[in-house]
Amino acid sequence: MTWILTNDDGIDAPGISALGQAIDQPLLIIAPLTHHSGCGHQVTTSGPIAIEKRKIPLGNKLLLSYGIGGTPVDCVRVALQHLCPTLTWVLSGINEGGNLGSDIYVSGTVAAVREAALHEIPGIAISQYHRRDRPIDWSRSTRWAQQVIEYLLKQPLPNQAFWNVNLPHLSPEAADPAIIHCPLSRKPLPVAYRQEAAGLVYSGNYHGREHEPGSDVDICFQGNIAVTQMQV
């Protein structure tokens, strides 16, 4: 199998390195050159897309990688049409921050695997929920990502479907979380703005969002790995 790794935080983000270390398959990193968080399913159709070839250290090896002057969806399209037409899986992440519930509609992380699913290529989007009172332990995220990927590879996945995974942010002394299948929350994010001199600035409280019982938000905020199967 040939895998590509992408994200929306950019090719130099720590999350994509953490995800690469969780994979024991031939893979390429094909990721945006710059940060594209919140870009949704945006694509580039009216201008050139730069491609920057790189060698990125991953563990004890150098991994052939490509930085793309575009969005996560552009990365998947360029991979399929130009760089890796025989790819068999797309992995996106690990995003720094959750992609739960209604987040999936604005998430570039999720959009990458949704684009893959449109082309009948399976994929997994992985995000690391981030509490602001402690830093992310990326080595822990790598371990959990490896566990959940190994698990999901054994699960049936219908044509044009993909997995959305959210890792919890636990205290250092906490035990490893359970992997729980759950539906997407249907509740909107808390929306609020504060007035500043230049205009309105978003100030919604992500961590205070409604916990619809049994939903991915609820499962992740309880401290478990939330796994949701999505269908195009």
C-alpha positions as CSV (number, residue, x, y, z in Angstrom):
1,M,0.0,0.0,0.0
2,T,1.1,3.6,-0.6
3,W,-0.1,6.2,1.9
4,I,0.1,10.0,1.8
5,L,0.1,12.2,4.8
6,T,-1.3,15.7,4.7
7,N,-2.8,18.2,7.1
8,D,-4.0,21.8,7.4
9,D,-1.5,23.1,9.9
10,G,1.3,23.0,7.3
11,I,4.2,20.7,6.4
12,D,6.4,21.9,9.3
13,A,3.7,21.4,12.0
14,P,4.6,18.9,14.8
15,G,1.4,16.9,14.3
16,I,2.3,15.6,10.8
17,S,5.6,14.4,12.1
18,A,3.8,12.7,15.0
19,L,1.4,11.0,12.6
20,G,4.2,9.9,10.3
21,Q,5.9,8.1,13.2
22,A,2.7,6.1,13.8
23,I,2.7,4.6,10.3
24,D,4.5,1.4,9.2
25,Q,3.7,1.7,5.5
26,P,5.4,3.2,2.5
27,L,4.3,6.8,2.6
28,L,4.8,10.3,1.3
29,I,4.2,13.6,3.0
30,I,2.2,15.9,0.7
31,A,1.1,18.9,2.8
32,P,0.5,22.6,2.5
33,L,3.5,24.9,2.7
34,T,1.6,27.2,5.0
35,H,-1.1,27.1,7.6
36,H,-4.7,26.5,6.3
37,S,-6.7,25.8,9.4
38,G,-10.4,26.4,8.9
39,C,-10.2,26.5,5.1
40,G,-12.8,23.7,4.7
41,H,-13.0,22.2,1.2
42,Q,-11.3,25.1,-0.5
43,V,-9.5,24.4,-3.7
44,T,-7.1,26.4,-6.0
45,T,-8.3,26.7,-9.6
46,S,-7.4,30.2,-10.7
47,G,-3.6,30.3,-10.3
48,P,-0.4,28.1,-10.2
49,I,0.2,25.7,-7.4
50,A,3.9,25.6,-6.4
51,I,5.5,22.3,-5.4
52,E,8.6,22.2,-3.2
53,K,10.4,18.9,-2.9
54,R,11.9,18.2,0.5
55,K,13.5,15.5,2.7
56,I,12.0,15.6,6.1
57,P,13.6,13.7,9.1
58,L,11.2,11.1,10.5
59,G,12.7,9.0,13.3
60,N,16.0,7.6,11.9
61,K,15.2,8.2,8.2
62,L,14.7,11.0,5.7
63,L,11.2,10.9,4.1
64,L,10.6,12.2,0.6
65,S,8.1,15.0,1.0
66,Y,6.4,17.7,-1.0
67,G,5.2,21.1,0.2
68,I,2.2,22.3,-1.8
69,G,1.4,25.9,-2.3
70,G,-2.3,25.3,-1.8
71,T,-4.9,23.8,0.5
72,P,-5.3,20.3,2.0
73,V,-7.7,19.4,-0.8
74,D,-5.2,20.6,-3.4
75,C,-2.7,18.3,-1.8
76,V,-4.9,15.3,-2.4
77,R,-5.7,16.3,-5.9
78,V,-2.1,17.0,-6.8
79,A,-1.1,13.6,-5.3
80,L,-3.7,11.8,-7.3
81,Q,-3.0,13.6,-10.6
82,H,0.7,14.2,-10.4
83,L,2.8,12.9,-7.5
84,C,1.2,9.6,-6.4
85,P,-1.5,8.3,-8.7
86,T,-1.3,4.8,-7.1
87,L,-2.0,5.9,-3.5
88,T,-4.3,3.6,-1.5
89,W,-4.8,5.6,1.7
90,V,-4.9,9.2,2.8
91,L,-4.1,10.2,6.4
92,S,-4.7,13.7,7.6
93,G,-3.4,15.3,10.8
94,I,-2.6,15.1,13.5
95,N,-4.4,18.4,13.8
96,E,-3.6,20.7,16.7
97,G,-7.1,21.1,18.1
98,G,-10.3,19.1,17.9
99,N,-12.4,18.5,14.8
100,L,-15.6,17.5,16.5
101,G,-19.2,17.9,15.4
102,S,-19.8,20.9,13.3
103,D,-16.1,21.5,13.1
104,I,-15.9,19.0,10.2
105,Y,-17.6,21.5,7.8
106,V,-14.8,24.1,8.2
107,S,-11.9,21.7,8.9
108,G,-9.2,21.4,6.2
109,T,-7.9,18.3,8.0
110,V,-11.2,16.6,7.4
111,A,-11.7,18.0,3.9
112,A,-8.5,16.2,2.8
113,V,-9.9,12.8,3.5
114,R,-13.4,13.8,2.3
115,E,-11.8,14.6,-1.1
116,A,-10.0,11.2,-1.0
117,A,-13.4,9.5,-0.3
118,L,-14.9,11.3,-3.3
119,H,-12.2,9.5,-5.4
120,E,-13.1,6.2,-3.7
121,I,-9.9,6.2,-1.6
122,P,-10.2,5.5,2.1
123,G,-8.8,7.9,4.7
124,I,-8.5,8.8,8.3
125,A,-8.5,12.3,9.7
126,I,-7.0,12.5,13.2
127,S,-7.2,15.5,15.5
128,Q,-5.7,16.1,18.9
129,Y,-8.1,18.0,21.2
130,H,-6.1,20.7,23.0
131,R,-6.9,22.0,26.5
132,R,-5.2,25.3,27.0
133,D,-4.0,24.5,30.5
134,R,-1.3,22.0,29.4
135,P,0.9,21.4,26.3
136,I,0.3,18.5,23.9
137,D,2.5,15.5,24.4
138,W,3.0,14.6,20.7
139,S,4.8,11.3,21.6
140,R,1.6,10.2,23.3
141,S,-0.5,11.4,20.3
142,T,1.7,9.2,18.1
143,R,1.1,6.1,20.3
144,W,-2.6,6.6,20.3
145,A,-2.7,7.3,16.6
146,Q,-0.9,4.1,15.9
147,Q,-3.3,2.2,18.1
148,V,-6.4,3.7,16.4
149,I,-5.0,3.2,12.9
150,E,-4.2,-0.4,13.5
151,Y,-7.7,-0.9,14.9
152,L,-9.5,1.0,12.0
153,L,-7.7,-1.0,9.3
154,K,-9.5,-4.1,10.6
155,Q,-12.9,-2.4,10.5
156,P,-15.2,-2.4,7.4
157,L,-15.4,0.9,5.6
158,P,-18.0,1.4,2.9
159,N,-17.1,2.9,-0.5
160,Q,-16.8,6.7,-0.3
161,A,-16.6,6.7,3.5
162,F,-13.9,7.9,5.8
163,W,-13.0,8.0,9.5
164,N,-12.9,11.1,11.7
165,V,-10.9,10.5,14.9
166,N,-10.4,12.9,17.8
167,L,-7.8,12.1,20.5
168,P,-8.5,13.4,24.1
169,H,-6.1,15.7,26.0
170,L,-5.5,13.8,29.2
171,S,-3.3,14.6,32.2
172,P,0.2,13.0,32.1
173,E,-0.7,10.4,34.8
174,A,-4.0,9.3,33.1
175,A,-4.3,5.8,31.6
176,D,-4.6,5.3,27.9
177,P,-8.1,6.1,26.6
178,A,-10.6,3.7,25.1
179,I,-11.6,3.8,21.4
180,I,-15.3,4.5,21.1
181,H,-17.5,4.6,18.0
182,C,-19.9,7.5,18.2
183,P,-22.1,9.8,16.0
184,L,-21.2,13.3,15.1
185,S,-22.6,16.0,17.4
186,R,-25.3,18.0,15.7
187,K,-25.0,21.0,18.0
188,P,-23.5,24.3,16.7
189,L,-20.4,25.8,18.2
190,P,-20.9,28.6,20.7
191,V,-20.7,31.8,18.6
192,A,-19.7,35.1,20.2
193,Y,-17.8,38.2,19.2
194,R,-16.1,41.0,21.1
195,Q,-15.9,44.6,19.7
196,E,-12.4,45.9,19.0
197,A,-11.3,49.0,17.3
198,A,-10.8,47.2,14.0
199,G,-14.2,45.4,14.2
200,L,-15.6,42.2,15.6
201,V,-13.3,39.5,16.8
202,Y,-14.6,35.9,17.3
203,S,-14.6,34.9,21.0
204,G,-16.6,31.7,21.1
205,N,-15.8,29.3,23.9
206,Y,-14.9,26.0,22.2
207,H,-14.4,24.1,25.4
208,G,-17.9,25.2,26.6
209,R,-19.8,23.8,23.7
210,E,-22.8,21.6,24.4
211,H,-22.1,17.9,25.1
212,E,-24.9,16.1,23.2
213,P,-24.9,12.7,25.2
214,G,-23.0,10.0,23.3
215,S,-21.8,12.3,20.6
216,D,-18.2,12.7,19.5
217,V,-17.9,15.9,21.5
218,D,-19.2,14.1,24.6
219,I,-16.9,11.0,24.2
220,C,-13.8,13.1,23.5
221,F,-14.4,15.5,26.4
222,Q,-14.9,12.5,28.7
223,G,-11.4,11.5,27.9
224,N,-11.8,8.8,25.2
225,I,-10.8,8.5,21.6
226,A,-13.9,9.4,19.5
227,V,-14.2,7.6,16.2
228,T,-16.9,8.5,13.7
229,Q,-17.5,7.0,10.3
230,M,-18.5,9.6,7.8
231,Q,-20.1,9.0,4.4
232,V,-19.7,11.3,1.4
